[in-house]
Amino acid sequence: MSLDYGGPRRRRPLWATALMGGAVLTLAVVGGGLGYDWYIHQTQAVAESRSLTAAFDIKGAPCSALTPAAYAAQGAKPRMIFEFQKVRFARRFGHADCAVVAYRDAAGTGGHPVCQFTAPALLVITVGGQESYFAPCIGVPATVSVENGRPRCVLATRLDREFTLPNGAGKP
């Protein structure tokens, strides 16, 4: 075994240098292309997210809320129950249409469920074991969004129609 302490260096063959340069250039081109593709995809996702969030940012008069005692006293119970995004939705009548409203935040991706009901009459929303009771009235569509574990119910749909209760309540 002999040690080399500063003698003349052996030159690397030209083909090896060219091969290493080509590999570095290939990695730079592929990495740049992937980075650009990710940037374009992220920009489009944010734009789509903003438009979807705007479409589901439904404003309207709040639904009538019931206390647990008032709910128990009325006797009517919801017959149609389903779970969506770890939230339990129960309604008395009508149909439901749900979507997850996605948004981009500093941490990456977030979202919350939004469900529209054609004529629920009674809604029971259960999030993390906590129940919320709403009585939109018979024949009145309602939209429920659940953000940060808190349900919000309004007497409106994405069709920008607002509804009033027969006694005049629910007007903006």
C-alpha positions in Angstrom: 0.0 0.0 0.0 1.4 3.3 -1.0 0.2 6.7 0.0 0.4 9.7 -2.3 1.4 12.9 -0.6 1.2 15.5 -3.3 2.6 13.9 -6.3 1.3 14.7 -9.7 -2.5 14.2 -9.9 -4.0 11.8 -12.4 -6.4 13.7 -14.7 -10.0 12.6 -14.9 -10.8 11.3 -18.4 -12.7 13.8 -20.6 -15.6 11.4 -21.1 -16.1 11.2 -17.3 -16.2 15.0 -16.9 -18.6 15.3 -19.8 -20.8 12.5 -18.3 -20.9 14.3 -14.9 -21.7 17.7 -16.6 -24.5 16.1 -18.6 -25.9 14.5 -15.4 -25.9 17.8 -13.6 -27.5 19.6 -16.6 -30.2 16.9 -16.9 -31.0 17.1 -13.1 -31.3 20.9 -13.4 -33.6 20.8 -16.4 -35.8 18.0 -14.9 -35.9 19.8 -11.5 -36.7 23.1 -13.1 -39.4 21.6 -15.2 -41.0 19.9 -12.2 -40.7 23.0 -10.1 -42.4 25.1 -12.8 -45.1 22.5 -13.3 -45.8 22.5 -9.5 -45.9 26.3 -9.5 -48.5 26.4 -12.4 -50.6 23.6 -10.8 -50.5 25.4 -7.4 -51.5 28.7 -9.0 -54.5 27.1 -10.8 -55.5 25.2 -7.7 -55.6 28.5 -5.7 -57.6 30.2 -8.4 -60.1 27.3 -8.5 -60.3 27.3 -4.7 -61.1 31.0 -4.6 -63.9 30.7 -7.1 -65.4 27.7 -5.4 -65.2 29.4 -2.0 -66.9 32.4 -3.5 -69.7 30.2 -5.0 -70.3 28.6 -1.6 -70.0 31.8 0.5 -73.7 31.9 0.9 -75.2 34.8 2.7 -78.7 34.9 4.0 -80.8 35.2 7.1 -79.8 32.8 9.8 -82.0 29.7 10.4 -84.0 29.6 13.6 -81.9 27.8 16.2 -83.5 25.5 18.8 -82.3 24.7 22.3 -82.0 21.1 23.2 -85.1 21.4 25.4 -87.1 23.0 22.6 -85.9 20.3 20.2 -86.9 17.5 22.6 -90.3 19.2 23.3 -91.4 19.5 19.7 -91.6 15.7 19.1 -90.6 15.7 15.4 -87.4 13.9 14.8 -85.2 13.9 11.6 -85.7 10.7 9.6 -82.9 11.1 7.0 -79.4 10.9 8.5 -76.0 10.8 6.8 -72.4 11.6 7.6 -70.2 13.8 5.4 -66.6 14.8 6.2 -67.0 13.6 9.9 -70.1 15.7 10.4 -73.5 14.0 10.9 -76.4 15.7 9.2 -80.0 14.8 10.0 -83.0 16.3 8.3 -86.8 15.7 8.4 -87.6 16.2 4.7 -86.2 17.0 1.3 -82.9 16.3 -0.4 -79.3 17.2 0.4 -76.3 18.2 -1.8 -72.9 18.5 -0.1 -69.5 19.6 -1.2 -66.2 20.3 0.5 -65.2 23.9 0.0 -61.4 23.8 -0.4 -59.1 26.7 0.3 -55.4 27.2 0.4 -53.9 28.6 3.6 -50.4 29.1 4.9 -50.2 25.5 6.0 -51.2 24.0 2.7 -54.7 22.9 2.0 -57.8 23.3 4.1 -61.5 22.9 3.6 -64.9 22.6 5.2 -68.2 20.9 4.4 -71.2 22.7 3.0 -74.5 21.1 2.5 -77.6 22.5 0.9 -81.1 21.2 1.7 -84.2 21.6 -0.4 -86.8 21.7 2.4 -85.4 20.1 5.6 -87.9 21.6 8.1 -85.6 20.4 10.9 -81.8 20.0 11.0 -79.6 18.3 13.6 -75.9 18.8 12.9 -73.5 16.8 15.0 -69.8 17.8 15.1 -67.4 16.1 17.5 -70.3 14.9 19.7 -71.9 18.4 20.0 -75.4 18.7 18.5 -76.8 21.9 17.0 -80.5 22.2 16.2 -82.0 24.4 13.4 -85.6 24.8 12.3 -85.7 26.4 8.8 -89.4 25.8 8.5 -91.3 23.4 6.2 -90.6 24.0 2.5 -87.7 26.5 3.0 -84.3 25.6 1.6 -81.3 26.0 3.9 -77.5 25.8 3.6 -75.3 24.5 6.4 -71.5 25.1 6.5 -69.3 23.7 9.2 -66.1 25.7 9.8 -63.8 25.0 12.7 -66.3 22.6 14.2 -69.1 25.2 14.3 -72.2 24.8 12.1 -73.8 27.8 10.5 -77.2 27.6 8.9 -78.7 30.3 6.5 -82.0 30.5 4.7 -80.4 30.8 1.3 -79.0 28.6 -1.5 -76.2 29.1 -4.0 -78.9 30.3 -6.4 -78.8 33.6 -4.4 -82.4 33.2 -3.3 -83.3 34.1 0.2 -86.4 32.9 2.0 -88.5 34.3 4.8 -90.5 32.4 7.3 -94.3 32.8 7.3 -94.2 35.1 10.4 -91.8 37.5 8.6 -88.7 36.4 10.5 -85.6 35.7 8.6 -85.6 38.9 6.5 -82.2 40.5 6.2 
